Amino acid sequence: MRKAAAGKPVEPHVREMPYAEPADLAARLLRRRHPTLLDSSMRHPLLGRYSYLSCDPSASLTVRRGKAFWNGKRIAVPALEALDRALAENRSGHIDGLPPFQGGFMGFLGYEFGLSLEPSAEVPGGFPDHPELILHFYDVVASFDHLSRRAFIVSTGLMGRDPAARADEFAAMLSASPPPAGRSGLSGWRSDFTRARYEAAVRRTVDYILAGDIFQANISQCFSAPVTAGFDAFAFYRRLRSLNPAPFSAFFDYGGLSVASSSPERLISFDGTYAEARPIKGTRPRHPVPRRDSALAAELLASSKDRAENVMIVDLLRNDLSRACDPGSVEVATLCGLETYASVHHLTSVVRGRLSAGRTRGGLLSACFPGGSVTGAPKVRAMEIIGEIERRPRGIYCGSIGYIGASGPMDMNIAIRSVAFSGGAASFRGGGGITARSEPGAEYEETLQKVRLIREAFAP
């Protein structure tokens, strides 16, 4: 294992490679172990500038049914403490001018992992049929700067081989021929809610709000279908990213679990000094007629209900960030800003704070996960009500996908607009924040609007 001497970070080996579409190169790694693509499929100079790709991790941290494992062996310490220890022991120097992720952990935290962070929560529903957390350590990564149209192989050699030899090996993988694509269509979708039962769930949530239990909760319905022979999850992802490009898209294949995500929402990022959350609350559908589309956006900006819902979650996130950041440093940089995507307009706020000395990235994740915009407020009681009403584990939905870098930076999405392939089935969820003023029929229609392009991507 290559580690820094006396705590000094190792210097990565870097080589530039021809710029290419990350999804095209990802197709060449599908036969490798645990390929991961973090994909800014919606280009944006701030939020959608970088993409990352790797495979064949050097080590793996997993959590299954609340128990943590390192490389398949049970460990006594909590998962995020193990994460922080691994990062402290395997540090690389950060090279300015390159994309921020320069090797380290990529993977996901499932929604149910949040139960281990809130042991007082009494949440029914159990665990999903896959791990609640998988974070793989990648000592080599291909990174893409879409603004400058440059691409790089960065090889740290941490937990692996000689960095130059590892870069050679990875470059050869990226030159391999991709396997032929299979089918991306599936049918036979069923929801775990009828319209009547979902509307009743909204009314039940409003009752909890009026009784003073919570201010709001995010209630979702799950759509699932059997995966048929010849189906290709990556071919589906490529169709999804073309129909619904998003700044925090992702695809990974971890054996028994594959996920295709086109998320527009950031859970938390960290640049070495400041942490940033970008909660989304408030939605309107897009319209093909420009004048009507603009009117829908203006209606969202003017909506007192949607703004109140957003502000409520901003307050929750200010509190979450304050648990890990310097007193007085947490600020709301943007309140209820309009962001527009392929199928919806959203209200998005930006909350920032300076990480306190001695606080770790694992500690920051612990303070903020799961995201307040996909639970509700207060968070723990909202999670209990969600479990009571939804009655089954969420899995990847409303968890988080992203990276925690060996050189310091971190960026994690909220896994909405995301499809999981596991146990011979495909599943995805659509939900919305329920407040005292929610109208059940409108809330049901909003869940359908949010998953409309996922359904379209599955069409034959």
Stockholm file with secondary structure:
# STOCKHOLM 1.0

chainA/1-460         MRKAAAGKPVEPHVREMPYAEPADLAARLLRRRHPTLLDSSMRHPLLGRYSYLSCDPSASLTVRRGKAFWNGKRIAVPALEALDRALAENRSGHIDGLPPFQGGFMGFLGYEFGLSLEPSAEVPGGFPDHPELILHFYDVVASFDHLSRRAFIVSTGLMGRDPAARADEFAAMLSASPPPAGRSGLSGWRSDFTRARYEAAVRRTVDYILAGDIFQANISQCFSAPVTAGFDAFAFYRRLRSLNPAPFSAFFDYGGLSVASSSPERLISFDGTYAEARPIKGTRPRHPVPRRDSALAAELLASSKDRAENVMIVDLLRNDLSRACDPGSVEVATLCGLETYASVHHLTSVVRGRLSAGRTRGGLLSACFPGGSVTGAPKVRAMEIIGEIERRPRGIYCGSIGYIGASGPMDMNIAIRSVAFSGGAASFRGGGGITARSEPGAEYEETLQKVRLIREAFAP
#=GR chainA/1-460 SS CBCCGGGCCBCCEEEEECCCCHHHHHGGGTTSSSCEEEECCSCBTTTBSEEEEECSCSEEEEEETTEEEETTEECSSCHHHHHHHHHHHSCBCCCTTSCSCCSEEEEEECGGGHHHHCTTCCCCSCCCSSCSEEEEEESEEEEEETTTTEEEEEECCBTSSCHHHHHHHHHHHHTSCCCCCCBCCCCCCEESSCHHHHHHHHHHHHHHHHTTSCSEEEEEEEEEEECCTTBCHHHHHHHHHHHSCCTEEEEEECSSEEEEEEECCEEEEECSSEEEEECEEEEEECCSSHHHHHHHHHHHHHCHHHHHHHHHHHHHHHHHHHTTBCTTCCEEEEEEEEEECSSEEEEEEEEEEEBCTTCCHHHHHHHHCSCGGGTEESHHHHHHHHHHHHCSCCTTTTSEEEEEETTSCEEEECCCSEEEEETTEEEEEEEEEECTTCCHHHHHHHHHHHTHHHHHHTCC
#=GC SS_cons         CBCCGGGCCBCCEEEEECCCCHHHHHGGGTTSSSCEEEECCSCBTTTBSEEEEECSCSEEEEEETTEEEETTEECSSCHHHHHHHHHHHSCBCCCTTSCSCCSEEEEEECGGGHHHHCTTCCCCSCCCSSCSEEEEEESEEEEEETTTTEEEEEECCBTSSCHHHHHHHHHHHHTSCCCCCCBCCCCCCEESSCHHHHHHHHHHHHHHHHTTSCSEEEEEEEEEEECCTTBCHHHHHHHHHHHSCCTEEEEEECSSEEEEEEECCEEEEECSSEEEEECEEEEEECCSSHHHHHHHHHHHHHCHHHHHHHHHHHHHHHHHHHTTBCTTCCEEEEEEEEEECSSEEEEEEEEEEEBCTTCCHHHHHHHHCSCGGGTEESHHHHHHHHHHHHCSCCTTTTSEEEEEETTSCEEEECCCSEEEEETTEEEEEEEEEECTTCCHHHHHHHHHHHTHHHHHHTCC
//
